[in-house]
Amino acid sequence: MQQPEEKDKVVSFYDQFAEKQAKTGINSRHLSILDKVKQAGLQNNHRILEVGCGIGTVSHLLATQVPQGKVLAVDISPESIEKAKVLWKDQKNLNFEVSDMSDFDKKGETFDFFVFPDVLEHIPVDQHLRLFQNIQKHSHTDSVIFIHIPAPRYLQWMIENEPEKLQVIDQPLDSGDLIKSITSNGFFLEKMETYSLFFEEKDYQYFVFRSAKPLRSSTPKSKWAVLKERIRIRLKYGLTK
């Protein structure tokens, strides 16, 4: 558990950080997160819980894509939440709350998507298991967890070379430990990719997890679909025999 004085330090940092976020606006990272959440299957009636929303930039983008659904966005910083409520007051399907997720409890309410937009690297690793236990309580058999984080190798470079650009807690996350925390709470890893966003060196990662409901059947692909893929690979690599 995070000690009260440690939590106060984090809250103070992000209360001040909110002003900087307000000046940044929508950038390539925000748009990339939106694009990848959509690719993961976001539908226009889905219910989203966004954890670590800051002043709500990604929250706003997500809310535009679920006109028949809703977004609940939470953050540890009261100042950030107050700014978010003002900035996006016209979006009726978007709500903000102050929460560090340690005692998050919506009494039986579930969500279709849980979105973590570059926040887990700022939460001490020893809190991750409890965090995803809370997520599991608010999931259903088709829920999706989407996580976006700095690539650990790139973040380590930042720590060693540009520490002044980092936040109050900024830790490279071990993918294996992260996956274990989530799969032990009833999800399976569907996709993971490390990709280049701002730098040629791959600087970000994202993960898509789905609720690990048991398979009831298997659906074979058509013979033509399998053959077409085989032909594509043969032609691509000049395998004529």
N, C-alpha and C positions, 0 to 999 in steps of 0.2 A: 504493500500500500504506500501511496505517496504521502509523505509527512505534510502537515498543515503549512509549515513554513515554505516547503518546496512548492506546494500548490499555489500559495500566494505569490511566489516569485514568477511562476509561469503565467498566472492570471495577469499580473502587472505587466509582463512583457507583451502579452497579446492585446491588452487594453491599449498600450502605446502603439503597437504594430498596426492596429486598425486604421489609424490615420494614413499610414503609408499605403495600405491596401486600397484605400479609397481613391488615391491618386493614380494607381496602376491601371485600373479598368480591366476589361476583358483582354486576355492575352492568348498566345498560342497554346499554352499549357491548359488553360480552361477549355478551349475549343477542342483540343485533343481528347481530354477527359470525356467531354460530351459525346464526341464521335465514337469513342470506344465503348461507352455505356450503351449507346444506341445499337452498336454492333453486337453487344452481348444480349440483346433481345428486349430492350425497354419498349413498352407499349403505352399508348396514349391514355390508358386508364389505370396505370400502375401507381402504387403507393410507395414512396421513396423515403427512407431515412438517410439523411446525409450527416456524417459525423465529422466535426472539425470544419464548419462552414465558413469561418471568418466573417467577413461582411456580406457573404451571400452571393458572390459572383457566380460560382458554379451552381448554386441553388437556383438562381434566377434562370440560368440556361436550362437546367433540368425541368423546371416548372413549365417552360414554354413547350416542352415535349410531352407533357402529361395533362392536357387540358381537361380531361375527364377524370384525372387522378389527383394526387396531392403530393406535396413535398413537405416533410418536417425536417428542418435543419437545426442542428445543435452545435454549440461551441462553448468552451470553457470561459470565454471572455465576455463579461456583461457589456463592455463598451462596443465590442464587435457586433453583438446581437442587437443593441440599440441602433447602431448605424444601419444594419441590415434591414431592420423593420422600417426605417425611414426610406432607404433607397428603393426597396421593392414593395412598398405599401400597396401598389395597385394590382399586384398579382394575388388574387383571392385564393388560389390553390397552394399558396406558399406561406408557411408559418415558421417562426423561429423561437427557440427556447435556449436558455442557459443550462448547460449540463456538461459534466465531464464523463458521463456514461457510467460512472461507478454505481449509481443508484437509479439508473434509468428504468422505469417500470410503467408501462402503459396499460397494465391490467387486461391482458388478453388481446390487445391490438397487434396485428401482424403487418409486415411490409413485404412488398414484392422485390424491392431492390434496397440494398444497403451500400451506400457509396462512401468511400474513404479517399478524399482527394488530397493526397500528399499530407497526411496527418499522422499516420502510424509511426513515422520516424521521429515524431515529436512527443510520443507517449512512451514512457519507460517500458522496456520489454517485459518486466515482471508484472505489468498490468494487462498485458495482451490477452492472456488466457481468460481472466475474469471478464474482460471486455467482450470477447466472443461468446462467453457463456450468456451474457445479457443479450447479445444479438440472436443467439439460438432461441431464447425464450420468445422472441418477437418474429420468428420466421415461420414459414409453412413449407409444404412439400415441394413448392416450385420457387422458393426464394433464391435470390442471387446476391452474392457479395462481390462488389467490384472494388479493387484496391489499386491505387496509383501511388508510387513512391519513387524517390530518386534511386537510380541504380547504385547498389552498395559500393562498387568499385569507384564510381564517379564521386559519390559523397565522401568517400575516404580521401580522395584527391583534394576535394574542397577543404576538408578538415586540416589537411597538411599544408595547403597552399593558399587558401583564401578563407580562413576562419572568421574574418570580420563580416562575411556575408551570411553566416549561419544564424540560426535562431537559438533560443535559450536551451532547448534540447534538440540535437540534430545527430542521430545515430544511424550508421549503416545497419540495415536489417538483414539478418541471415535468412535466406529464402526457405531453408529447411525448417528452421524454428517457426517461422511465420506460418508455413503450410501445416505444420504439426498442431499449432494452436487452433487453427480453423477446422481442420479435418477431425480433430478430437471432439468437436462440437457439432458434428452431424452434417458436414459439407464435404464435397470432393472438388479437387482442382480440375477445372475443365481447360483452362488456357493460362499460359504465362508467356510474356514476351518482354525482352529488353530491347529498347529502340532508341533511335536518335531523334531528339526534339530540338534543342538549341545548339548542340555541339555534335561534331562528327563522331566523337567518341560516344557510344550509346549511354545517354545520361538518365534515362527513365525506364521504369518497369511497370507493368500492370498485370494483374491477376484477375481471373474470373472463377469464382467458386459457385457451385450449385448445391442445393440441398441433396443429401445422399439418400434419396428414396430408392428402394429396391426396384430393380428391373422386373417387370411382369412378363415381358416377351422380348424377342429380338426380331428386327425387321431387316431382312436381307436387301442389299441394293440390287437393282436390276442388273442382269448380265451385261446389258449394253453399257451401263454406267461404269462398271468395272473394266470392261474391254476398252472403252474410250480413254480411261485414265492410263491404262497399260500402253495404249498406242501413243498417247501424248508423251509419256516418259521415254519410250523407245525413239520417237522422232526427235525429241529434244537432245538426246545424247548419241544420236547416230547409231542406234542398236538395230541393225537391219536383219540380223539373223535370230 
